[in-house]
Amino acid sequence: MSRRRQADLTLALVALVWGTTFVVVKRALPEISPTYFLALRFSLASACLLPMFSGAFRRAGAPAVWRGLRGGAAAGVFLWIGYMLQTFGLQYTSAGNSGFLTGLYIVLVPLIGACVYRRWPQVRELLGILVAAAGMLLLTFPAFHGRFHMNRGDLLTIFCAAAFACHLLVLGYYSQRERFEAVAVGQIVCAAALSTIALSAYPPRVAWSRSVVFAIVLTAVFATALAFALQTWAQQYTTPTRTALIFALEPVFALATAVIAGGEKLTFAAVFGGALILTGILAVELKPARRA
C-alpha cells in the first residue's frame, strides 16, 4: 500500500476517533469549566506524547527537534483557539450544530490556502468538497423542517472552524518540512501551556464524576495524543485540502455513535447526507493527490 493510501486511511481513523467525542464532551461540560477541561486534556496528552517520541528526539538531534517544536507551536496556537471557541460554544448550542458548524473548515481550507499560498486545489478536490459539504449539511443540520436561530454558541463555533482551517494548513506546511514527531508534540504542548495560562482569567470549576473523568481521558489519550500524532504523520503525504475532505467523515462517525450508543433514530436525510460525504471523498480518491 502506498504512503498516500496509508495516510488517507490514517486520517479516516482520526475522524472516527473525533466523531465519538462531541456527545461525551457535551455531557461533561456542565460539571467542568471549559478552560479547565482543555488544560487537563492537553496536559495529559502532552504527558503521553513526550515519552512516546523520546527515542525519535534523541535520534533526530536538538536542532531538528527545536525546529519541529517551533513549527508545532505555531500550529498549536490555532489549535488552542479553535478548541477554546468550540468548547465554549458547546455550552450554548447543540452537539449537532457544533458538529456541522465546525465542519465548515473543510470549505475554508482551500479558500484560505489559495489566499495564502496562491495555489488553488485541483478541480476534482473542489467538487469533492462541495459534495461532501452538502452531505454534511443534510447529516448534521436538520433545519429543513424548522427555523435556525443563530446564537452566540453558533457564532463562536463558526470562528472555531476558521481557526481549525488555519491549524490544518499550518500543520500541513510544517509536517512536510520538519520532524513530524516534534511538530506533533509542539502543537499539543503549546495548547496545554495556553490553556493553563488562561486559567488565570477563567478559574477552574469542576464537580468530579465518571462522565468528567471519562471525557478527559478519552479526549486526552485518544482524541488528542494519538489522533494528532497520527494526523501530523499523515499530512506529510497528502494535501491540506484532501485532509479536510477526509475529515468530513467525522460527523458520519458521530451520527453512527449516537445511533448505536445513544439511541438516536436514523433518518433518510442522515443516510443521504452520509452517502454524499462518501461520494465526495471517493471522487477525489479515484485520482492520486498531488503533494502540497
Secondary structure by P-SEA (a helix, b strand, c coil): ccaaaaaaaaaaaaaaaaaacaaaaaaacccccaaaaaaaaaaaaaaaaaaacaaaaaaacaaaaaaaaaaaaaaaaaaaaaaaaaaaaaacccaaaaaaaaaccccaaaaaaaaaccccccaaaaaaaaaaaaaaaacccccccbbbbbcaaaaaaaaaaaaaaaaaaaaaaaaacccaaaaaaaaaaaaaaaaaaacccccccccccaaaaaaaaaaaccccaaaaaaaaaaaccccaaaaaaaacaaaaaaaaaaaacccccccaaaaaaaaaaaaaaaaaaccccccc
